Amino acid sequence: MNIAIIGAGFSGCYLYNRFRKENHDIKIFEKSRGCGGRLSSKYIGDKFVDHGTPYFETKEPDFIYFANRFERKGILRKEKNKYFPTNGINKFCSSMINKKDLIKQTKITKCIKKESLWYLYDEKSKCYEAFDLLILTIPAPQVLEMDIQIDDNIADDLSKVKYNSIATLILHDDKEFKINEDLYSSQFFKKVVNNSEKYNYKDFSSYVFHANESFSTNNNDKNKEDLGVQIYNYIDYFQKTKLPKSIYHISHLWKYATVKEGLKSKYYLNEEKDLAFCGDYFEKANLEGSFLSAKA
């Protein structure tokens, strides 16, 4: 069976891995430069900076069993019920797929069912054909933006899904610098991560600041650079000692970062149309939910 998966985040990569074991032919489409979605890592020289999800935790037995496989492979390390990456959080996803089947920097905008097969079109109207099964693992608003025929009741359900945004800022330098510890408990930040401490880097300082949902969501119409400046100014204001001028800044906006209002079902499947949706907006609004939805 020829299968097309749109979205190379955790759900998409997990499904690819499962279907590949059943000897299906699979193509996975991703609009970004690589897989991972919010499990995203920046490569700065030979260093990794996780500017999306820095680590995850779970008490779900099936997810623990699954994640433990990656611990044994050396892709994750475990501390109690938390899992940390060893060489970039995106490896958790990229290790599940064959790169030859990943069609990256390709945004699929149109999907048409002709007779019994799916035909996919990107922004440049290039056609990818022909697939027996189509699975969408992208956020609900992005599904609704596509030119694809879905039942009205499903479209209504997808329109009810609400997200919070998260704006992030990476600060890094080859020279050591410290941030004011009070920033870790600031209400302006959802999370502050000492990325270099996580990876035990000695010659590289890096911190990732995750602004809270309220600030990020209320300002998600702004560009990421402007948000990065606002976050940096906040950090700089509360520093007891001025940050070095040599520090580099990398900003990002995760527009669909966390699910605020999701759906109660585990997934959507229309067997007549050979069409399915899954992801973190079904049942549980987190990485664990992505796993459970894709597994179901």
KEKETOR-247363 format. One line per 2 residues: their letters; for each residue x, y, z of C-alpha. Coordinates in nm, 3 decimals, always signed. Last residue first. Example, Ala and Ser with C-alpha at 12.3 -4.5 7.8 and 13.67 -1.06 7.14 Angstrom:
2
sa = +1.367 -0.106 +0.714 | +1.230 -0.450 +0.780
This chain:
296
ak = -0.477 +0.418 +1.832 | -0.097 +0.442 +1.826
as = -0.112 +0.781 +1.653 | -0.358 +0.918 +1.912
lf = -0.171 +0.768 +2.208 | +0.165 +0.902 +2.091
sg = +0.037 +1.251 +2.015 | -0.141 +1.253 +2.352
el = +0.185 +1.170 +2.529 | +0.338 +1.463 +2.344
na = +0.067 +1.691 +2.488 | -0.303 +1.779 +2.469
ke = -0.466 +1.447 +2.548 | -0.791 +1.337 +2.376
fy = -0.713 +1.443 +2.019 | -0.537 +1.776 +1.969
dg = -0.201 +1.602 +2.008 | -0.218 +1.429 +1.674
cf = -0.433 +1.220 +1.441 | -0.623 +1.260 +1.116
al = -0.722 +0.985 +0.869 | -0.838 +0.946 +0.508
dk = -0.897 +0.633 +0.305 | -1.218 +0.796 +0.174
ee = -1.446 +0.504 +0.262 | -1.238 +0.425 +0.571
nl = -1.287 +0.771 +0.719 | -1.067 +0.779 +1.028
yy = -1.045 +1.045 +1.296 | -0.838 +1.004 +1.611
ks = -0.864 +0.951 +1.988 | -1.201 +1.125 +2.035
kl = -1.250 +1.394 +2.300 | -1.129 +1.683 +2.087
ge = -0.897 +1.961 +2.197 | -0.916 +2.300 +2.369
kv = -0.596 +2.474 +2.480 | -0.355 +2.261 +2.278
ta = +0.006 +2.368 +2.315 | +0.251 +2.507 +2.060
yk = +0.041 +2.600 +1.759 | +0.208 +2.935 +1.683
wl = +0.553 +2.818 +1.787 | +0.737 +3.145 +1.740
hs = +1.115 +3.146 +1.710 | +1.407 +3.365 +1.809
ih = +1.783 +3.311 +1.779 | +2.014 +3.555 +1.960
yi = +2.395 +3.552 +1.971 | +2.587 +3.686 +2.271
sk = +2.900 +3.891 +2.193 | +2.756 +4.200 +2.363
pl = +2.791 +4.026 +2.699 | +2.481 +4.035 +2.921
kt = +2.481 +4.308 +3.182 | +2.509 +4.202 +3.544
kq = +2.213 +4.192 +3.781 | +1.997 +4.083 +3.486
fy = +1.631 +4.177 +3.521 | +1.624 +4.439 +3.245
di = +1.833 +4.227 +3.008 | +1.591 +3.937 +3.035
yn = +1.290 +4.159 +2.961 | +1.473 +4.327 +2.676
yi = +1.560 +3.984 +2.532 | +1.196 +3.873 +2.541
qv = +1.081 +4.190 +2.365 | +1.357 +4.159 +2.104
gl = +1.264 +3.795 +2.040 | +0.902 +3.893 +1.988
de = +1.008 +4.143 +1.723 | +1.224 +3.876 +1.553
kn = +0.942 +3.620 +1.562 | +0.704 +3.835 +1.363
kd = +0.392 +3.968 +1.531 | +0.047 +3.811 +1.496
nn = +0.131 +3.572 +1.778 | +0.127 +3.857 +2.029
nt = -0.166 +3.760 +2.251 | -0.071 +3.394 +2.216
sf = +0.291 +3.450 +2.321 | +0.221 +3.679 +2.616
se = -0.053 +3.455 +2.755 | +0.126 +3.130 +2.674
na = +0.438 +3.217 +2.873 | +0.769 +3.296 +2.706
hf = +1.004 +3.000 +2.661 | +1.365 +3.106 +2.718
vy = +1.640 +2.876 +2.593 | +1.987 +2.916 +2.739
ss = +2.325 +2.843 +2.585 | +2.685 +2.867 +2.704
fd = +2.954 +2.678 +2.511 | +3.300 +2.563 +2.617
ky = +3.204 +2.316 +2.890 | +2.891 +2.156 +2.745
ny = +2.723 +1.916 +2.990 | +2.428 +1.854 +2.755
ke = +2.162 +1.968 +3.006 | +2.404 +2.225 +3.150
sn = +2.450 +2.369 +2.803 | +2.073 +2.396 +2.750
nv = +2.007 +2.588 +3.069 | +1.631 +2.586 +3.021
vk = +1.383 +2.858 +3.117 | +1.016 +2.760 +3.112
kf = +0.674 +2.921 +3.101 | +0.840 +3.259 +3.132
fq = +0.682 +3.591 +3.221 | +0.588 +3.448 +3.561
ss = +0.955 +3.466 +3.657 | +1.078 +3.163 +3.852
yl = +1.373 +3.082 +3.625 | +1.441 +3.453 +3.573
de = +1.529 +3.488 +3.942 | +1.842 +3.283 +3.871
ni = +1.996 +3.583 +3.690 | +2.165 +3.452 +3.381
kf = +2.521 +3.331 +3.357 | +2.782 +3.368 +3.084
ek = +3.061 +3.146 +2.959 | +3.220 +3.232 +2.626
dd = +3.131 +3.041 +2.311 | +2.799 +3.226 +2.320
hl = +2.431 +3.145 +2.315 | +2.092 +3.304 +2.381
il = +1.795 +3.118 +2.237 | +1.456 +3.290 +2.244
ta = +1.118 +3.123 +2.236 | +0.762 +3.237 +2.166
is = +0.492 +2.988 +2.267 | +0.141 +2.991 +2.120
ny = -0.176 +2.852 +2.274 | -0.411 +2.646 +2.063
kv = -0.785 +2.600 +2.013 | -0.967 +2.311 +1.846
ks = -1.328 +2.406 +1.773 | -1.263 +2.450 +1.399
ld = -1.157 +2.084 +1.383 | -1.498 +1.972 +1.509
da = -1.682 +2.186 +1.252 | -1.459 +2.052 +0.974
in = -1.542 +1.698 +1.089 | -1.915 +1.776 +1.083
dd = -1.884 +1.930 +0.737 | -1.721 +1.619 +0.591
iq = -1.381 +1.670 +0.434 | -1.280 +1.780 +0.086
id = -0.925 +1.910 +0.080 | -0.787 +2.250 -0.014
me = -0.582 +2.305 +0.295 | -0.636 +2.585 +0.547
lv = -0.864 +2.361 +0.757 | -0.583 +2.108 +0.802
qp = -0.351 +2.390 +0.909 | -0.602 +2.498 +1.174
ap = -0.612 +2.137 +1.310 | -0.237 +2.106 +1.363
it = -0.053 +1.864 +1.128 | -0.081 +1.484 +1.152
li = -0.273 +1.426 +0.829 | -0.291 +1.068 +0.699
ll = -0.369 +0.980 +0.337 | -0.412 +0.619 +0.221
df = -0.396 +0.458 -0.123 | -0.156 +0.716 -0.262
ae = -0.076 +0.830 -0.615 | +0.090 +1.064 -0.679
yc = +0.273 +1.382 -0.589 | +0.177 +1.681 -0.802
ks = +0.372 +2.007 -0.819 | +0.132 +2.300 -0.797
ke = +0.407 +2.533 -0.669 | +0.249 +2.543 -0.322
dy = +0.232 +2.161 -0.312 | -0.017 +1.922 -0.466
ly = -0.121 +1.575 -0.344 | -0.312 +1.310 -0.538
wl = -0.506 +1.045 -0.344 | -0.629 +0.724 -0.508
se = -0.957 +0.531 -0.537 | -1.134 +0.736 -0.807
kk = -0.948 +1.062 -0.790 | -0.923 +1.194 -0.433
ic = -0.770 +1.540 -0.432 | -0.534 +1.694 -0.175
kt = -0.425 +2.058 -0.194 | -0.182 +2.275 +0.001
ik = +0.108 +2.039 +0.070 | +0.401 +2.243 +0.200
tq = +0.733 +2.100 +0.091 | +1.051 +2.201 +0.270
ki = +1.102 +1.830 +0.334 | +1.004 +1.518 +0.140
ld = +1.109 +1.245 +0.383 | +1.114 +0.898 +0.226
kk = +1.488 +0.904 +0.153 | +1.546 +1.014 +0.511
ni = +1.429 +0.678 +0.648 | +1.223 +0.744 +0.958
ms = +1.219 +0.663 +1.329 | +1.564 +0.804 +1.413
sc = +1.448 +1.143 +1.285 | +1.180 +1.167 +1.554
fk = +1.374 +1.111 +1.877 | +1.671 +1.265 +1.699
ni = +1.481 +1.596 +1.710 | +1.556 +1.616 +2.084
gn = +1.924 +1.679 +2.009 | +2.221 +1.457 +2.095
tp = +2.150 +1.291 +2.432 | +1.784 +1.389 +2.461
fy = +1.619 +1.398 +2.804 | +1.337 +1.173 +2.927
kn = +1.163 +1.237 +3.258 | +0.994 +0.970 +3.473
ke = +1.293 +0.918 +3.704 | +1.587 +1.052 +3.502
kr = +1.605 +0.882 +3.164 | +1.849 +0.934 +2.880
li = +1.733 +0.947 +2.520 | +1.895 +0.856 +2.186
gk = +2.129 +0.601 +2.349 | +1.962 +0.302 +2.182
re = +1.852 +0.170 +2.523 | +1.696 +0.507 +2.598
fr = +1.520 +0.495 +2.265 | +1.358 +0.164 +2.356
na = +1.263 +0.313 +2.693 | +1.051 +0.570 +2.509
fy = +0.816 +0.298 +2.379 | +0.774 +0.122 +2.713
if = +0.720 +0.457 +2.884 | +0.465 +0.549 +2.618
dp = +0.276 +0.225 +2.677 | +0.282 +0.271 +3.056
ek = +0.159 +0.637 +3.053 | +0.339 +0.813 +3.340
te = +0.512 +1.057 +3.109 | +0.782 +1.320 +3.100
fy = +0.933 +1.522 +2.821 | +1.254 +1.710 +2.743
pt = +1.359 +2.039 +2.578 | +1.040 +2.072 +2.367
gh = +1.116 +2.344 +2.113 | +1.444 +2.534 +2.115
dv = +1.663 +2.230 +2.174 | +2.019 +2.357 +2.124
fk = +2.272 +2.108 +1.992 | +2.645 +2.176 +1.955
dg = +2.889 +2.085 +1.675 | +2.858 +2.425 +1.510
iy = +2.524 +2.558 +1.626 | +2.265 +2.296 +1.527
ks = +1.915 +2.396 +1.632 | +1.687 +2.123 +1.765
sl = +1.312 +2.068 +1.731 | +1.071 +1.836 +1.906
rg = +0.806 +2.101 +1.829 | +0.792 +1.960 +1.476
gc = +1.055 +1.687 +1.464 | +1.141 +1.644 +1.098
gr = +1.355 +1.866 +0.882 | +1.374 +2.189 +0.686
sk = +1.008 +2.272 +0.740 | +0.702 +2.206 +0.523
ef = +0.711 +1.830 +0.589 | +0.578 +1.547 +0.374
ik = +0.620 +1.179 +0.465 | +0.621 +0.923 +0.186
id = +0.547 +0.560 +0.259 | +0.563 +0.230 +0.074
hn = +0.425 -0.039 +0.305 | +0.642 -0.320 +0.440
ek = +0.448 -0.374 +0.766 | +0.746 -0.249 +0.967
rf = +0.734 +0.065 +0.751 | +0.379 +0.124 +0.870
rn = +0.484 +0.148 +1.236 | +0.783 +0.372 +1.171
yl = +0.586 +0.604 +0.944 | +0.316 +0.626 +1.210
yc = +0.571 +0.729 +1.474 | +0.726 +0.984 +1.239
gs = +0.388 +1.144 +1.165 | +0.282 +1.154 +1.529
fg = +0.617 +1.300 +1.646 | +0.634 +1.576 +1.387
ag = +0.686 +1.501 +1.021 | +0.355 +1.636 +0.894
ii = +0.156 +1.505 +0.600 | +0.172 +1.126 +0.574
ai = +0.118 +0.965 +0.234 | +0.076 +0.586 +0.213
nm = +0.122 +0.352 -0.083 | +0.000 +0.000 +0.000
